[in-house]
Amino acid sequence: MTLADIARAYGATRAALDPREQEADVFRRVTGGLRAASQQEGAARVRAVADNRRLWLAVESALADPANRLPPTVRAGLISLGRAVQREMELGDPDLAFLIEVNDQVAAGLTGRG
């Protein structure tokens, strides 16, 4: 089995997951980066926060889409949460524990484990 075969098999497995589970998986991966970065300084920390910023910008964009089928109150609440996360990330030294906790809660909510 080649590396390309493994990559295809992994992609097929991911595609078979429920969309909410896929979304939760993205949150878990980004949160793993934040956890690792909480023990480091410098570039690793900056990258983890940047990855989290991209995630939350994508979330906000998806929530603002008129075709989004979530109830308006849920969308508004998540947008508000995302903006709080964005404000935290704009600080010179963001509270990674806060960012990790928020991401963990969102991932749990997506999978019904919250």
HELIX and SHEET records of a PDB file:
HELIX    1   1 LEU A    3  ALA A   16  1                                  14    
HELIX    2   2 PRO A   19  ALA A   37  1                                  19    
HELIX    3   3 ALA A   43  ALA A   64  1                                  22    
HELIX    4   4 PRO A   72  GLU A   90  1                                  19    
HELIX    5   5 LEU A   96  THR A  111  1                                  16    
END                                                                             
